[in-house]
Amino acid sequence: MFFENIVRDVIPLTPLVAPSIDEFSTSFRPEIPTEDRFIKLPFPRIKGHSYADDELHEGGQIALPFDANGIDRTICRHGNPRNACPQCDAEDDHRRERERTKLLEGRSLDIFQLLRPILMPPFEQILEGQEFFTPIFRPKPYQVAGIKFLMSHENALLGDEMGLGKTIQAIIAIRILMRKGKVNNVLIVCPVSLLGNWKKELSDWAPELNVIRVRGTQNQRAVLWQTRSMVHLASYESLREDIENGNITRTGFSAIILDEIQRIKNPEARISQAVRGLDSTYRWGLSGTPLENRVEDVVAIFKFIKPDLHFPYPDNPASVKELIKSYVLRRRIQDVEVDLPEKQVNEFWLDLNEEQQAAYDNEYARAKEEIRIRGAGNRIYIFSLINRLKLICNEEETSGSSCKKDFVIDRLESLLPEEKAIIFSHFPKRTLEKLKKTLANYNPELYSGELNQRQRDSVIDRFINNENSRVLLISLRAGGVGLNLQVANHVFHFDHWWNPATTRQAEGRAYRIGQSRTVFIYDIFTNGTIEEKIYNILAKKQELFQMVIDDLTTETVSGNLTDEELYSLFDLKPPRPIAHFEEIDSPEKIKEKIRLLSASEFESLIGKVFEKKGYSVQVRGAPHDGGVDITATGSTRMGIERLSIQCKHYYNGTVGPEVVREAIGTHRLENTNRFFLVTSGVFSQEANRAAQIGNIDLMDISTVIGEIINLNLDI
C-alpha cells in the first residue's frame, strides 16, 4: 500500500516519456552501432566438413579495427576512412532518425527511474556531508555556496570567473531541485561547441537524469522536442530555428539555463527575442563575462533572467549594479580557496623578419592611402585593412617568413614531447591551417568552426587521450570557451582579438579546476606594428573600465573604439563629414537648439560632450545629487582623472559668485580631481574670480558651442 501511494503521488508530478536508446545511453554506447565498427572474421572451419554461407559467420570471431592509439582505421564501402566519411555520416543520420522515431513511440520511463530522484537523502545532507558524491566527483566548498545560491534564487546570474565550475554548480542545483519536486524538466541552452561538454558533465555529476541532446535535421529535432525528458540540451542556433518554425512551444519547462548568456546581450537579435519568449519558473544565466563593454548588455541579459525587473536608469552603471546585486553571484579565482597552481603570463615582443618588415611597410602605406581616398565613415573597411596587416605580422604569405612561427617552434622544441601545448588564433584558415603543416612533427590537431560537432569531439578526444598528439590549434571564436583542456599547461596566443578578456577566457581552457601544473601563457606581439598600437589603446581602455565599473566590466571591444582611436592606428585624423557640418556648423543654430532643451536634456548634452572627449560618463539625473549632475572618468598621461560636473541651464542668464562658492564647497566633498561648472548662460566677473581662487573650471554658452563644433557633436 505504501508503494502504491508513492507511485500515485509521483506519477502525476513527473509525466515523463523515456528518451531513445541513442540519447539515454550515449555515455556507454558510441554514435555508430557497435557492429558497424567491427570486422567479422571467418568462422574457423574443420577439414572434411561442409558449411552453409550463413554458418560461416555465425559465432565468428570479431577483430577490433583500432590501432594502438585507439583510432578507428577501417575503410568503409565508399573507400573512405570509416570515421571521416561524409556519405556514411549522412546514412547514419537517416538510420538513427528512423530508429529514434520508432523507439520513442509509446515508450515510458520505468517506475524506478521515476522514484529514484525522490527516494534520496535530504539535499542539506548531500551538500554538507557529501555522502552522495564519489571521491572523484565532489563539489568544492565554494561550489557548494554557488549551488545554494542558485537553489534559493529562481532568477539568477552565476558570473564566476572561467575555470570555477559554473556548469557543475548548475547541474547539482538542478539535480537537488528535482529531488525536492520543485523542478521536473529543464532546458539547457549553450553554444554548439559546448554540447558535448554539457552531456559529459551531466553524465558525471547527475547520472540518474536522462538527457536528450536536441540536434540533427529539423525533422529529427521536432521528434526530440516532443519527447518528454528530465533534461533537454540544445544549442542557441537550433533553439532559435525551432522556435521560429513552431517545433517547440514557449511553455513546458520548469527551469531554463542559458550558458554563455552574453550571447543574448543584443536585445534586437532573433535569438534574444526567441529566448525571452520562453516561459519557466527558474531562469538562470551562466557567464564568466556577464558584462562585456556596456552596461546595456547586463540590462538586456536581465530581460530574460528577470523580465519584471525595472531599470529606471539603464545607462547608469551604479544604478544597474544596485538593482541586480541580489540576483548575481560572481567570484574570481583569487576570491575563493581553490587549489590551482601558479599561472605565469609573459609577453614576448618580437621584431618582424626582413621579408615580413618589407611586406608590412608596403601594405601599411597602401592601406593609409586607401583610407585617405575612401574618406570617412567606412569602419568595416578599415577593420579589414587592419586584419591584412595583422596577417602579415603572423606570416609573410609569399616567403612564409614569420618571427612568431620561429618563436613557437623554438619553444615547442624545448617543451615537447614531455608537455602539451595549445595555440590560439582568430585566423583559422590563414594562420592555423598553415601552422598545422609546419608543426606536423608534433601531430597537431585543429579545432575550428569548420568542423561539425562529431568532428570537434573527436579532435578534443584525440588531443586529450592520444600521447602522440602534442599540440592543439584552436580558432579563438570556436574554442575560446567551454572546453576542458587541463592536459595542456602551455598556452600560446599567436595573435590577439579586440577583447582582452577573450584572451584570458581562452587560456582558462587549461587554467581551471583539475590543472595540477604551472600554466605558462605566451602572449606574442610584434614591435612597431599595428599590434603594438592596438595594445596601447586597449591597455588604456581596460584600465579605465576597471576603475569605472570594476567587477561588472571585463571586456573591451572593437566597437568601443572612437573614430579618433581607429584612425590613429594609421597616423591619421578622422575626416569631418560635410553633410554633418552643414547641419550643425552654425553657432546661432546650436544656440537656438540649446535654448529649447530642458534641464535634464542640457545635462545629457554636456555628458555627450565629455564622452566625445574620451571620458566614461555617468549622468546622475537625480534631484538629490549633492550638487553634482555628471561624473566622468578618463585616462591621461598622469593616470586616471575623475571629474565632477554641475550644470546650470540658465539660458541668456548670468551665473553669480554665490553659485561658484557652492560649487567650491561641493568640490571639497567630492573625491575628484577637477570640478566643472557649466551653464547655458554666462558667468559674471565676480564668478570668474571666485572660480580662479577655488580651482573651479567654468564653461559658458560660448565654450559649450565651441566644443560641440570641434567635436562634430549633434544635438
GIZIHU-V564303 format. One record per backbone hydrogen bond with DSSP energy under -0.5 kcal/mol. NH is the residue of the N-H (numbers start at 1). CO is the residue of the C=O. E is the energy in kcal/mol with one decimal. If there is no record, write none. Layout:
# GIZIHU-V564303
<<NH | CO | E> <NH | CO | E>>
This chain:
# GIZIHU-V564303
<<5 | 1 | -2.2> <6 | 2 | -2.0> <7 | 3 | -2.4> <8 | 4 | -2.6> <9 | 5 | -2.2> <10 | 6 | -2.4> <11 | 7 | -2.4> <12 | 8 | -0.8> <13 | 9 | -0.6> <13 | 10 | -0.7> <14 | 10 | -1.4> <14 | 11 | -0.6> <16 | 14 | -2.3> <24 | 20 | -2.7> <25 | 21 | -1.6> <26 | 23 | -0.6> <28 | 25 | -1.5> <29 | 25 | -1.1> <36 | 33 | -1.0> <37 | 33 | -0.8> <37 | 34 | -1.3> <38 | 35 | -0.7> <39 | 63 | -1.3> <40 | 38 | -0.5> <41 | 61 | -2.9> <43 | 56 | -2.3> <49 | 46 | -2.1> <55 | 52 | -0.7> <56 | 52 | -1.1> <56 | 53 | -0.6> <57 | 53 | -0.5> <58 | 54 | -0.6> <60 | 57 | -2.0> <63 | 39 | -1.9> <65 | 37 | -0.6> <67 | 71 | -1.7> <70 | 67 | -1.9> <73 | 65 | -2.0> <76 | 80 | -3.1> <79 | 76 | -1.9> <82 | 74 | -3.1> <84 | 81 | -2.1> <85 | 82 | -0.7> <86 | 84 | -0.6> <89 | 85 | -2.2> <90 | 86 | -2.2> <91 | 87 | -2.2> <92 | 88 | -2.8> <93 | 89 | -2.2> <94 | 90 | -2.1> <95 | 91 | -2.5> <96 | 92 | -2.9> <97 | 93 | -2.1> <98 | 94 | -2.0> <99 | 95 | -2.6> <100 | 96 | -3.1> <101 | 97 | -2.3> <102 | 98 | -2.0> <103 | 99 | -2.8> <104 | 100 | -2.1> <105 | 101 | -0.8> <107 | 104 | -1.2> <109 | 16 | -0.8> <113 | 110 | -1.0> <114 | 110 | -1.4> <115 | 111 | -1.9> <116 | 112 | -1.8> <117 | 113 | -0.7> <118 | 115 | -0.9> <119 | 115 | -2.7> <120 | 118 | -2.1> <126 | 122 | -1.7> <127 | 123 | -2.7> <128 | 124 | -2.5> <129 | 125 | -2.0> <130 | 125 | -0.8> <130 | 126 | -1.4> <131 | 125 | -0.5> <133 | 130 | -0.8> <134 | 137 | -0.5> <138 | 136 | -0.9> <144 | 140 | -2.0> <145 | 141 | -1.5> <146 | 142 | -1.6> <147 | 143 | -2.6> <148 | 144 | -2.4> <149 | 145 | -2.0> <150 | 146 | -2.3> <151 | 147 | -2.5> <152 | 148 | -1.7> <153 | 150 | -1.3> <156 | 154 | -0.5> <156 | 283 | -1.9> <157 | 327 | -2.8> <158 | 156 | -0.5> <158 | 285 | -2.8> <159 | 157 | -0.9> <159 | 329 | -2.7> <161 | 331 | -2.9> <164 | 161 | -1.6> <169 | 165 | -2.0> <170 | 166 | -2.3> <171 | 167 | -2.3> <172 | 168 | -2.4> <173 | 169 | -2.1> <174 | 170 | -2.3> <175 | 171 | -2.5> <176 | 172 | -2.3> <177 | 173 | -2.3> <178 | 174 | -2.3> <179 | 175 | -1.5> <180 | 176 | -2.0> <181 | 178 | -1.0> <182 | 177 | -2.0> <183 | 177 | -1.1> <186 | 230 | -2.4> <187 | 255 | -2.5> <188 | 186 | -0.5> <188 | 232 | -2.9> <189 | 187 | -0.5> <189 | 257 | -2.9> <190 | 234 | -1.8> <194 | 191 | -2.1> <195 | 192 | -1.2> <198 | 194 | -2.5> <199 | 195 | -2.3> <200 | 196 | -2.0> <201 | 197 | -2.5> <202 | 198 | -2.6> <203 | 199 | -1.8> <204 | 200 | -2.2> <205 | 201 | -2.9> <206 | 202 | -2.1> <209 | 206 | -1.8> <210 | 208 | -0.5> <212 | 231 | -2.7> <213 | 211 | -0.5> <214 | 212 | -0.8> <214 | 233 | -2.9> <215 | 213 | -0.8> <221 | 217 | -2.6> <222 | 218 | -2.0> <223 | 219 | -1.7> <224 | 220 | -2.1> <225 | 221 | -2.7> <226 | 222 | -1.2> <227 | 223 | -0.6> <227 | 224 | -0.8> <228 | 226 | -0.6> <231 | 210 | -1.3> <232 | 186 | -2.9> <233 | 212 | -2.8> <234 | 188 | -2.6> <236 | 190 | -1.0> <239 | 235 | -2.4> <240 | 236 | -2.5> <241 | 237 | -2.2> <242 | 238 | -2.6> <243 | 239 | -2.4> <244 | 240 | -2.4> <245 | 241 | -1.8> <246 | 243 | -0.9> <247 | 242 | -2.5> <248 | 242 | -1.0> <253 | 279 | -0.7> <254 | 185 | -1.5> <255 | 185 | -1.1> <256 | 282 | -2.3> <257 | 187 | -2.9> <258 | 284 | -2.5> <259 | 189 | -3.1> <259 | 257 | -0.7> <260 | 286 | -0.9> <261 | 258 | -0.5> <261 | 286 | -2.2> <263 | 260 | -2.0> <264 | 261 | -2.2> <265 | 262 | -1.7> <267 | 265 | -0.9> <269 | 266 | -1.5> <273 | 269 | -2.1> <274 | 270 | -2.4> <275 | 271 | -2.5> <276 | 272 | -2.2> <277 | 273 | -0.9> <277 | 274 | -0.5> <278 | 275 | -1.7> <279 | 250 | -2.3> <282 | 254 | -2.1> <283 | 154 | -3.6> <284 | 256 | -2.6> <285 | 156 | -2.3> <286 | 258 | -2.8> <287 | 158 | -2.0> <292 | 290 | -0.5> <297 | 294 | -1.3> <298 | 294 | -0.6> <298 | 295 | -0.6> <299 | 295 | -1.6> <300 | 296 | -2.3> <301 | 297 | -2.1> <302 | 298 | -2.3> <303 | 299 | -0.7> <303 | 300 | -0.8> <304 | 301 | -1.4> <305 | 301 | -1.9> <306 | 302 | -2.0> <307 | 304 | -0.5> <309 | 306 | -2.0> <310 | 308 | -0.6> <312 | 310 | -0.7> <314 | 311 | -0.6> <316 | 313 | -1.9> <317 | 315 | -0.8> <320 | 316 | -2.5> <321 | 317 | -2.7> <322 | 318 | -1.9> <323 | 319 | -1.8> <324 | 320 | -2.0> <325 | 321 | -1.1> <327 | 324 | -2.2> <328 | 324 | -0.5> <328 | 325 | -0.8> <329 | 157 | -2.2> <335 | 332 | -1.4> <336 | 332 | -0.8> <336 | 333 | -0.9> <338 | 336 | -1.6> <340 | 338 | -2.1> <341 | 515 | -0.5> <344 | 519 | -2.7> <345 | 343 | -0.7> <346 | 344 | -0.6> <346 | 521 | -2.0> <348 | 523 | -3.2> <349 | 347 | -0.5> <350 | 348 | -0.7> <350 | 525 | -2.9> <357 | 353 | -3.1> <358 | 354 | -2.0> <359 | 355 | -2.1> <360 | 356 | -3.0> <361 | 357 | -2.6> <362 | 358 | -1.9> <363 | 359 | -2.2> <364 | 360 | -2.9> <365 | 361 | -2.2> <366 | 362 | -2.1> <367 | 363 | -2.7> <368 | 364 | -2.4> <369 | 365 | -1.9> <370 | 366 | -2.2> <371 | 367 | -2.2> <372 | 368 | -1.8> <373 | 369 | -2.2> <374 | 370 | -2.7> <375 | 371 | -1.9> <379 | 377 | -1.0> <382 | 378 | -1.6> <383 | 379 | -2.4> <384 | 380 | -1.7> <385 | 381 | -1.8> <386 | 382 | -2.1> <387 | 383 | -2.2> <388 | 384 | -1.7> <389 | 385 | -1.7> <390 | 386 | -2.4> <391 | 387 | -2.2> <392 | 388 | -1.4> <393 | 389 | -1.8> <394 | 390 | -1.4> <395 | 391 | -2.6> <396 | 401 | -2.9> <397 | 395 | -0.6> <400 | 396 | -2.5> <406 | 402 | -2.0> <407 | 403 | -1.9> <408 | 404 | -2.6> <409 | 405 | -2.6> <410 | 406 | -2.1> <411 | 407 | -2.2> <412 | 408 | -2.9> <413 | 409 | -2.1> <414 | 410 | -0.8> <414 | 411 | -0.7> <415 | 411 | -1.1> <416 | 412 | -3.0> <418 | 415 | -0.5> <419 | 415 | -1.5> <421 | 470 | -2.6> <422 | 490 | -2.6> <423 | 472 | -2.7> <424 | 492 | -3.0> <425 | 474 | -1.7> <431 | 427 | -1.6> <432 | 427 | -1.9> <433 | 428 | -1.8> <435 | 431 | -2.3> <436 | 432 | -2.3> <437 | 433 | -1.1> <438 | 434 | -2.0> <439 | 435 | -2.7> <440 | 437 | -1.2> <442 | 439 | -2.2> <443 | 440 | -1.8> <444 | 439 | -0.5> <445 | 471 | -2.4> <447 | 473 | -3.2> <448 | 446 | -0.6> <451 | 448 | -1.5> <456 | 452 | -2.5> <457 | 453 | -2.5> <458 | 454 | -2.0> <459 | 455 | -2.3> <460 | 456 | -2.3> <461 | 457 | -2.5> <462 | 458 | -2.5> <463 | 459 | -2.2> <464 | 460 | -2.3> <465 | 461 | -2.6> <466 | 462 | -2.4> <467 | 465 | -0.7> <469 | 466 | -1.3> <470 | 442 | -2.1> <470 | 468 | -0.9> <471 | 442 | -0.8> <472 | 421 | -2.2> <473 | 445 | -3.5> <473 | 471 | -0.5> <474 | 423 | -2.8> <474 | 472 | -0.6> <475 | 447 | -2.7> <476 | 425 | -2.3> <479 | 475 | -2.7> <480 | 476 | -1.1> <485 | 483 | -0.7> <485 | 509 | -2.9> <488 | 485 | -1.9> <489 | 420 | -1.3> <490 | 420 | -0.8> <491 | 520 | -2.8> <492 | 422 | -3.1> <493 | 522 | -2.9> <494 | 424 | -2.1> <494 | 492 | -0.9> <495 | 424 | -0.7> <500 | 498 | -0.8> <502 | 499 | -0.7> <503 | 499 | -1.1> <504 | 500 | -1.5> <505 | 501 | -2.6> <506 | 502 | -2.2> <507 | 503 | -1.9> <508 | 504 | -0.8> <509 | 506 | -2.0> <510 | 507 | -1.4> <511 | 507 | -2.2> <512 | 510 | -1.4> <513 | 163 | -1.6> <515 | 512 | -2.2> <519 | 342 | -2.3> <520 | 489 | -2.7> <520 | 518 | -0.5> <521 | 344 | -3.3> <521 | 519 | -0.5> <522 | 491 | -2.9> <523 | 346 | -2.9> <523 | 521 | -0.6> <524 | 493 | -1.7> <524 | 522 | -0.7> <525 | 348 | -2.8> <525 | 523 | -0.5> <527 | 350 | -2.8> <529 | 526 | -0.8> <532 | 529 | -0.6> <533 | 529 | -1.5> <534 | 530 | -2.4> <535 | 531 | -2.2> <536 | 532 | -2.0> <537 | 533 | -1.9> <538 | 534 | -2.7> <539 | 535 | -2.2> <540 | 536 | -1.6> <541 | 537 | -2.1> <542 | 538 | -2.8> <543 | 539 | -1.8> <544 | 540 | -1.8> <545 | 541 | -2.8> <546 | 542 | -2.1> <547 | 543 | -1.4> <548 | 544 | -1.8> <549 | 545 | -2.5> <550 | 545 | -1.1> <552 | 549 | -1.6> <553 | 550 | -1.3> <554 | 291 | -1.5> <554 | 552 | -0.5> <555 | 292 | -1.3> <560 | 557 | -1.9> <561 | 558 | -1.9> <566 | 562 | -2.5> <567 | 563 | -2.8> <568 | 564 | -1.6> <569 | 565 | -0.7> <569 | 566 | -0.9> <570 | 567 | -1.8> <571 | 568 | -1.7> <572 | 567 | -1.9> <577 | 575 | -0.6> <581 | 577 | -1.8> <582 | 578 | -2.2> <583 | 579 | -1.1> <584 | 580 | -1.8> <585 | 581 | -2.6> <587 | 585 | -0.7> <590 | 586 | -2.1> <591 | 587 | -2.7> <592 | 588 | -2.1> <593 | 589 | -1.9> <594 | 590 | -2.3> <595 | 591 | -1.9> <596 | 592 | -1.1> <597 | 594 | -1.5> <602 | 598 | -2.3> <603 | 599 | -1.9> <604 | 600 | -2.1> <605 | 601 | -2.1> <606 | 602 | -2.2> <607 | 603 | -2.3> <608 | 604 | -2.1> <609 | 605 | -1.9> <610 | 606 | -2.0> <611 | 607 | -2.2> <612 | 608 | -2.6> <613 | 609 | -1.1> <614 | 611 | -1.6> <615 | 610 | -2.1> <616 | 633 | -3.3> <617 | 615 | -0.6> <618 | 631 | -2.9> <620 | 618 | -0.8> <620 | 629 | -2.3> <621 | 629 | -0.7> <625 | 623 | -0.7> <628 | 625 | -1.3> <629 | 627 | -0.5> <629 | 645 | -1.9> <630 | 645 | -2.3> <631 | 618 | -2.3> <632 | 643 | -2.0> <633 | 616 | -2.2> <634 | 641 | -2.8> <636 | 634 | -0.5> <636 | 639 | -3.1> <639 | 636 | -1.7> <641 | 634 | -3.7> <643 | 632 | -3.3> <644 | 674 | -2.3> <645 | 630 | -2.8> <646 | 676 | -3.0> <648 | 678 | -3.0> <650 | 648 | -1.9> <651 | 649 | -0.7> <652 | 680 | -1.0> <653 | 650 | -2.5> <655 | 682 | -3.1> <656 | 654 | -0.5> <659 | 656 | -0.7> <660 | 656 | -1.0> <661 | 657 | -2.6> <662 | 658 | -1.9> <663 | 659 | -1.9> <664 | 660 | -2.2> <665 | 661 | -2.0> <666 | 662 | -2.2> <667 | 663 | -2.7> <668 | 664 | -1.6> <669 | 665 | -0.9> <669 | 666 | -0.8> <670 | 666 | -1.4> <672 | 670 | -1.4> <673 | 642 | -2.0> <674 | 642 | -1.7> <676 | 644 | -3.1> <677 | 697 | -3.1> <678 | 646 | -3.0> <678 | 676 | -0.5> <679 | 699 | -2.6> <680 | 648 | -1.6> <682 | 653 | -2.5> <684 | 655 | -2.4> <688 | 684 | -2.1> <689 | 685 | -2.2> <690 | 686 | -2.5> <691 | 687 | -2.2> <692 | 688 | -1.9> <693 | 689 | -1.9> <694 | 690 | -2.4> <695 | 691 | -0.6> <695 | 692 | -0.5> <696 | 691 | -2.6> <697 | 675 | -2.8> <699 | 677 | -2.3> <701 | 681 | -2.4> <704 | 700 | -2.4> <705 | 701 | -2.3> <706 | 702 | -2.2> <707 | 703 | -2.2> <708 | 704 | -2.2> <709 | 705 | -2.2> <710 | 706 | -2.5> <711 | 707 | -2.2> <712 | 709 | -1.2> <713 | 708 | -2.3>>
